Amino acid sequence: MKRHILVLVENLSVPFDRRVWQESRSLAEAGYQVTVICPMGGGQDREPEVTIEGVRILRYPLRAATGGPAGYLREYTAALWHTTRLALKVRREGRVDAVHACNPPDLLFVVALVLRPGGARFVFDHHDLVPELFQSRFPGGGRMLYLATRLLERLTFAVSDAVIATNDSYRRIAIGRGHVAPDRVTVVRSAPDLERFVRRAPDPELRRGKRYLLAYLGVMGPQDGIDYLLRAVAYLHRDLGRDDVHCICMGAGDEFEAMQALARDLGLDDVVEFTGRVPDEFVQRCLSTADVCLAPDPRNPLNDLSTMNKIVEYMAIGRPVVSFDLVEARVSAGDAALYAPANDEKAFARAVDILLRDDELRARLGALGRSRVEQELSWRTSRENLLRCYGALFRDDVALPQVAG
């Protein structure tokens, strides 16, 4: 009988959440039965129940948080209720062998505890440092909020049978701060599937008549640095005299409307374009057209240790990157990026200008990035690590599927 893995995610819908979808598909392809519980998306992933590529997905309605920490408390309480309700429904239908919970929030261990009497093991997929995330979002939140998030994180680690870390920095935190045995922590990096995330023919229309295109892909929350990006583009446009550049920002989040307003205030209406969330086809076409891709995440306790998926996706398309100088940004990009001193938006703009002036440098950095992803950072490597983690969890010999070379 197939092992049944119940995947829980609250932060995004599935399959829109690319990492969770890749994990789910990989587990299903390896012979596991996989069920995902997640919220419905805003403009996508609206069916309450659907099966896609052998993965069953159950979705619930959820209103995103507004109004500070109290808004997150409401959101997370509703999400925990719906997730528990659907998890019990799945358990009534049959056995659940493992609960695979992706944070934030660090509350889903409760569902694992509910199912544990039936034999379910708990795998914590550590996507975000929630204490640092709340510090970056609510810098005036106070010590009590920080201590509460640290307690929930500690409980999550304590309950887990295995921990999946997105990078080595998170692995060290699981071992040190979380007191998890090193042999129970596996690094499964977020990485593009090079068979699905592919280069496409450039689309000159996206340049809106300008010579060069800049691109951003990702979430637009308080910690994501879109304000730094906009001030850098304003400096590039006005102070460095570059009126030959168009910039497309793909993605959405809490700060989407505020960033549109900031762009207007900076006089960038004709320079910066906000698309909202877009399909993968558009993402790939836009990145394939871009001359430089932007990673404006400022240095803070969260960003310095977090892997930015956007950087690896830029590299997968063969595009040069400009990033602030963060620990994990350097681990991901290596020599495929130019790094500006942390949080210095003028230096960030000057790095963009350097790349726009040098066709050969752009091509070299893009080729380095693509090669790095092919050799070290693709989903192929992450997939093997994921399956080994589950093989150890169930203490059986789960043969890795053959991966075409």
C-alpha positions in Angstrom: 0.0 0.0 0.0 1.3 3.5 -0.9 2.5 5.7 1.9 0.1 8.7 2.2 1.7 12.2 2.7 -0.6 15.1 3.7 1.0 18.4 2.7 -0.1 21.5 4.6 0.5 25.1 3.3 -1.1 28.3 4.4 1.0 31.0 2.8 -0.1 30.5 -0.9 -2.4 28.4 -2.9 -1.3 25.3 -4.8 -0.1 24.8 -7.5 0.7 28.5 -7.5 3.2 27.9 -4.7 6.0 26.6 -7.0 8.1 25.0 -4.3 5.2 23.1 -2.6 3.9 22.0 -6.0 7.4 20.7 -7.1 7.6 18.8 -3.8 4.2 17.4 -4.1 4.7 16.3 -7.7 8.1 14.7 -6.9 6.6 12.7 -4.1 3.7 11.5 -6.2 6.1 10.6 -9.1 8.1 8.6 -6.6 5.1 6.4 -5.7 3.6 8.2 -2.7 0.0 9.2 -2.3 -0.1 12.9 -1.9 -2.9 15.2 -0.6 -2.4 19.0 -0.3 -4.5 21.3 2.0 -4.1 25.0 1.2 -6.1 28.2 0.9 -7.8 29.2 -2.3 -6.0 31.7 -4.4 -7.1 35.3 -5.3 -7.4 35.0 -9.1 -6.4 31.3 -9.4 -6.7 27.9 -7.7 -10.3 28.5 -6.8 -11.8 24.9 -6.9 -12.5 23.5 -3.4 -11.1 20.1 -4.6 -9.2 19.0 -7.6 -6.6 16.4 -8.7 -3.7 17.5 -10.8 -0.9 15.3 -12.1 -1.9 12.7 -9.4 -1.9 15.1 -6.5 -5.2 15.7 -4.7 -5.7 19.3 -3.6 -8.2 20.5 -1.0 -8.7 24.2 -0.7 -10.5 26.5 1.8 -11.5 30.2 1.6 -9.2 32.5 3.5 -9.1 36.3 3.9 -5.5 37.7 4.0 -4.4 39.5 7.1 -4.8 43.3 7.4 -4.3 45.6 10.3 -1.1 44.4 12.0 -0.5 41.5 14.3 -4.2 41.2 15.2 -5.0 40.6 11.5 -2.4 37.8 11.3 -4.0 36.2 14.4 -7.4 36.2 12.7 -5.9 34.8 9.5 -3.9 32.1 11.2 -6.8 31.1 13.5 -9.1 30.6 10.5 -6.5 28.8 8.5 -5.8 26.4 11.4 -9.5 25.7 11.8 -10.0 24.9 8.1 -6.8 22.9 7.9 -7.6 20.8 10.9 -11.2 20.2 9.6 -10.0 19.1 6.2 -7.1 17.0 7.7 -9.7 15.1 9.8 -11.8 14.5 6.7 -8.7 13.0 4.9 -7.9 10.9 8.0 -11.5 9.5 8.1 -11.1 8.4 4.5 -7.9 6.5 5.1 -4.5 6.3 6.8 -2.1 9.3 6.8 1.5 8.3 7.2 3.1 11.8 7.3 2.1 15.4 7.8 4.4 17.7 5.8 3.8 21.2 7.1 5.2 24.3 5.4 5.5 27.5 7.4 4.5 30.3 7.9 2.8 30.1 10.4 4.5 27.9 12.9 1.2 26.6 14.1 0.6 23.6 11.8 2.3 21.2 14.2 -1.1 21.2 15.9 -2.6 19.3 13.0 0.3 16.8 13.2 -0.4 16.3 16.9 -4.1 15.6 16.1 -3.2 12.9 13.6 -0.3 11.5 15.5 -2.4 8.9 17.4 -3.2 7.3 14.1 0.5 6.9 13.3 1.3 10.0 11.3 4.8 11.4 11.5 5.6 15.1 11.2 7.9 16.7 8.7 8.5 20.4 9.2 9.3 22.2 5.9 11.0 25.3 7.1 10.3 28.1 4.6 10.7 31.2 6.7 12.2 32.3 10.0 8.9 33.5 11.5 10.3 35.4 14.4 12.6 37.4 12.1 9.7 37.7 9.6 7.5 39.4 12.2 10.4 41.6 13.3 10.8 42.8 9.8 7.1 43.4 9.3 6.4 44.9 12.8 9.6 46.5 14.0 7.7 48.0 16.9 5.9 44.8 17.8 7.8 44.4 21.1 9.5 41.7 22.9 6.3 39.7 23.7 5.5 39.2 20.0 9.0 38.0 19.3 9.0 35.6 22.3 5.6 34.2 21.2 6.9 33.5 17.7 10.1 31.9 19.1 8.0 29.7 21.4 5.8 28.4 18.5 9.0 27.8 16.4 10.5 25.9 19.3 7.4 23.7 19.7 7.3 23.1 15.9 10.9 21.8 16.0 10.3 19.8 19.1 7.3 17.9 17.6 9.0 17.2 14.3 10.3 13.8 13.2 12.3 15.4 10.4 13.1 18.9 9.3 13.5 20.1 5.7 15.6 23.3 5.6 15.7 25.5 2.5 19.5 26.3 2.9 22.4 25.7 5.2 21.7 28.8 7.2 18.3 27.4 8.1 19.8 24.0 8.8 22.2 25.6 11.4 19.2 27.3 13.0 17.2 24.1 13.2 20.2 22.4 14.9 21.2 25.3 17.1 18.1 27.2 18.0 15.7 24.3 17.4 17.9 21.6 19.1 17.1 19.2 16.3 19.6 16.3 15.8 21.7 17.0 12.7 20.8 13.7 11.1 17.1 14.7 11.1 17.7 17.9 9.1 17.9 17.8 5.3 18.5 20.7 3.0 16.1 20.8 0.1 16.8 24.1 -1.7 14.0 25.9 -3.6 15.1 25.5 -7.2 13.5 25.7 -10.7 12.6 22.6 -12.6 14.6 23.2 -15.8 12.2 21.0 -17.8 9.4 23.4 -17.0 11.0 26.7 -16.2 12.5 27.5 -19.6 13.9 30.3 -21.7 11.5 31.6 -24.3 11.8 33.9 -27.3 12.3 37.5 -26.2 9.3 39.8 -26.6 10.4 43.2 -27.7 6.9 44.7 -26.9 7.7 44.3 -23.2 10.3 47.0 -23.5 7.6 49.6 -24.2 9.8 51.3 -26.8 12.9 51.5 -24.5 16.3 50.0 -25.3 16.6 48.0 -22.0 14.3 46.0 -19.8 14.7 45.5 -16.0 12.7 42.8 -14.3 11.6 41.9 -10.8 9.8 38.7 -9.8 8.5 38.0 -6.3 6.3 38.9 -3.4 5.7 42.6 -2.5 5.7 42.7 1.3 7.3 45.1 3.7 10.5 43.0 3.8 10.9 42.6 0.1 12.5 45.9 -0.8 10.3 47.1 -3.6 10.7 50.6 -2.1 14.4 50.3 -2.5 14.0 49.1 -6.1 11.8 52.1 -6.9 14.2 54.6 -5.4 17.1 53.0 -7.2 15.2 53.2 -10.5 14.4 56.8 -9.8 18.1 57.5 -9.2 19.0 55.6 -12.4 16.4 57.5 -14.4 17.0 61.1 -13.1 20.5 61.3 -11.6 22.3 58.8 -14.0 20.3 60.1 -17.0 19.0 56.7 -18.1 15.8 57.4 -20.0 16.3 54.2 -22.1 15.1 51.8 -19.4 11.7 50.2 -18.7 11.1 48.1 -15.6 8.5 45.4 -15.0 7.6 44.3 -11.5 5.8 40.9 -11.4 4.1 39.8 -8.2 1.7 40.9 -5.5 1.5 41.2 -1.8 0.6 43.5 1.2 2.5 46.4 -0.2 1.3 46.2 -3.9 -0.9 49.3 -3.8 1.5 51.3 -1.6 4.3 50.6 -4.1 2.2 51.7 -7.0 1.6 54.9 -5.1 5.3 55.3 -4.3 6.1 54.9 -8.0 3.7 57.7 -8.9 5.2 59.9 -6.2 8.6 59.3 -7.7 7.5 60.2 -11.1 7.9 56.6 -12.5 4.5 56.1 -14.0 6.0 55.7 -17.5 9.1 53.8 -16.3 7.8 51.1 -13.9 5.0 48.6 -14.7 3.3 46.5 -12.1 1.7 43.4 -13.5 0.4 41.7 -10.4 0.6 37.9 -10.3 1.1 36.5 -13.8 1.2 33.0 -15.3 4.5 31.1 -15.6 4.5 31.6 -19.4 4.6 35.4 -18.9 7.2 35.2 -16.2 9.5 33.2 -18.5 8.9 35.4 -21.5 9.6 38.6 -19.4 12.7 37.2 -17.8 13.9 36.0 -21.2 13.5 39.5 -22.5 15.1 41.3 -19.5 18.6 42.7 -19.7 19.1 42.8 -15.9 17.1 41.2 -13.1 16.7 42.8 -9.7 16.9 41.4 -6.2 16.3 44.4 -3.9 15.7 42.6 -0.7 17.3 44.7 2.1 19.5 43.3 4.7 17.6 42.4 7.9 17.7 39.3 10.2 15.3 37.5 7.9 16.6 38.3 4.4 20.3 37.9 5.2 19.7 34.2 6.0 17.0 33.4 3.5 17.3 32.0 0.0 15.6 34.3 -2.5 13.9 32.1 -5.1 13.8 34.9 -7.6 17.6 34.9 -7.8 17.8 31.2 -8.8 15.0 31.7 -11.3 16.7 34.7 -12.8 19.9 32.5 -13.2 17.9 29.6 -14.7 16.9 31.9 -17.5 20.5 33.0 -17.9 20.1 36.6 -16.7 22.6 38.7 -14.8 21.5 39.8 -11.3 21.9 42.9 -9.2 21.4 42.2 -5.4 22.2 43.7 -2.1 25.1 42.0 -0.4 23.4 39.3 1.7 24.8 36.1 3.0 22.5 33.7 1.2 22.2 35.8 -1.9 26.0 35.2 -2.4 25.5 31.5 -1.7 22.9 31.3 -4.4 24.3 33.6 -7.1 28.0 33.4 -6.5 29.8 35.2 -9.4 26.6 35.5 -11.4 25.6 38.8 -9.8 26.8 42.3 -9.0 26.4 43.1 -5.3 25.6 46.6 -3.9 26.4 47.4 -0.2 23.4 46.4 1.8 20.4 48.8 1.6 22.3 51.4 -0.5 19.8 52.1 -3.3 22.2 54.5 -5.1 24.9 51.9 -5.2 22.2 49.4 -6.4 21.3 51.8 -9.3 25.0 52.2 -10.2 25.4 48.4 -10.4 22.5 48.3 -12.8 24.1 51.0 -14.8 27.4 49.1 -15.0 25.6 46.1 -16.4 23.6 48.1 -18.9 26.8 49.7 -20.2 28.6 46.3 -20.7 27.0 43.8 -23.1 29.9 41.3 -22.6 29.6 41.5 -18.8 25.9 40.8 -18.9 26.4 37.8 -21.1 29.2 36.4 -19.0 27.2 36.8 -15.7 24.1 35.3 -17.3 26.1 32.3 -18.6 27.7 31.8 -15.2 24.3 31.8 -13.5 22.8 29.3 -15.9 25.7 26.9 -15.6 25.5 27.2 -11.8 21.8 26.2 -11.8 22.4 23.3 -14.2 25.3 21.9 -12.1 24.3 22.6 -8.5 21.0 24.4 -8.0 18.3 22.7 -10.1 15.3 20.9 -8.8 16.9 17.6 -9.8 19.3 17.8 -6.9 16.6 19.1 -4.5 14.3 16.3 -5.5 16.8 13.6 -4.7 17.4 15.2 -1.2 13.6 15.3 -0.6 13.2 11.6 -1.5 16.1 10.6 0.7 14.6 12.5 3.6 11.4 10.5 3.2 13.3 7.2 2.8 15.0 7.9 6.1 11.7 8.9 7.8 10.0 5.7 6.9 13.1 3.6 7.4 12.7 1.7 4.2 14.5 1.6 0.9 12.7 4.1 -1.3 14.4 3.8 -4.7 15.2 7.1 -6.3 13.5 7.3 -9.7 15.8 7.5 -12.7 16.3 11.1 -13.8 17.0 11.6 -17.5 20.3 13.2 -18.0 
